[in-house]
C-alpha cells in the first residue's frame, strides 16, 4: 500500500490540486507489481507524484516523463530530491528529446498531440493508463488503436479528509482511470468484459450511496 503514503505526502504539497487520485495511484502500483512493466513513459510528470511512486516501489523500472511547465519543473526538482540524477529516471521537455525504445506502460496525465510518437513507442503488449476522466485523450487513443480494449474504471471510495479533493462535494468519490490493452487476445477480451461489468456495478453503487 505504498500508493497511500505517496498520495498523503503529495497531498500536502503546493500544486496538489492536480495530482493523480489515490485510486489511480493504486492502479499504477498494481500494474507495476505484476512484474510485466520494465519501461514507463509518462505524458505530464506534474509535481512528481507518479515517478515518486514508481521509485518507492523499488522495481528498477526505467521511467521517462515529459514536463514543460516551469512551476512543475521546479517542484519536480524539489519533491524528487535529485531522483532524476539516477540512470533509471529521465525528465524531458518534448517528445522529440526521447531516445529510448518501446515502453511497457504509457501513462497519460496531461495533454497529448503527437499521434505518430504514441504509435512509435507502443508494442503489442503495451498498457496505456489514462489518469482521471480524460475523455479527449481516451478518444484520441481509440482513433490511434481502433481495435484496443478500453475500460474506464471507477471506485466507490470517497475522498479522504487528507485529500486535496475532499471538499469537492459535487463529486465526493475518488476519480477513476482508463486502462487500455492493445493486443487482440482472448485474455484481454476476458479482462475487458470483467472490467466492464465491474464498472457498471460500481456506477450503480455510486448513485445509491452518494
ZIWO-V611066 format. One record per pair of residues at least 12 apart in sequence whose ideal C-beta (glycine too) atoms are under 6 Angstrom apart, sorted by sequence separation. I is the first residue (numbers start at 1). J is the second residue. D is the distance in whole Angstrom. If there is no record, write none. Layout:
I:J:D  I:J:D
This chain:
51:63:6  51:65:6  158:172:5  7:22:4  158:173:6  159:174:6  157:174:5  7:25:5  103:121:5  95:114:5  102:121:5  155:174:5  45:65:3  106:126:6  40:61:5  102:123:4  3:25:4  45:67:4  95:117:5  105:127:5  106:128:5  107:129:5  108:130:5  109:131:5  154:176:4  3:26:5  38:61:6  39:62:5  40:63:5  41:64:5  42:65:4  43:66:6  153:176:5  37:61:6  153:177:6  32:57:6  47:72:6  68:93:5  3:29:5  46:72:6  62:88:6  63:89:5  64:90:5  65:91:6  66:92:6  118:144:6  152:178:5  32:59:6  25:53:6  47:75:4  48:76:5  55:83:6  151:179:5  20:49:6  108:137:5  115:144:5  19:49:4  150:180:5  48:79:4  15:47:4  47:79:6  48:80:5  148:180:5  149:181:5  173:206:6  148:182:5  64:100:6  145:182:6  147:184:5  10:49:4  141:180:6  149:188:5  138:178:5  132:175:5  149:192:4  151:195:4  154:199:5  6:52:6  131:177:5  153:199:6  156:202:6  6:53:5  130:178:4  154:202:4  154:203:6  156:205:5  6:56:6  129:179:6  156:206:6  128:180:4  2:56:5  126:182:6  124:182:6  125:183:6  124:183:5  15:75:6  41:103:5  39:103:4  39:104:5  40:105:5  41:106:5  42:107:4  43:108:5  44:109:4  38:104:5  44:110:2  37:104:5  43:110:5  37:105:5  43:112:5  41:121:6  24:131:5  20:131:5  23:155:5  23:157:6  17:164:5  16:164:4  27:177:5  11:162:6  23:174:4  11:163:6  22:174:6  11:164:5  21:174:5  24:177:5  8:162:6  21:175:4
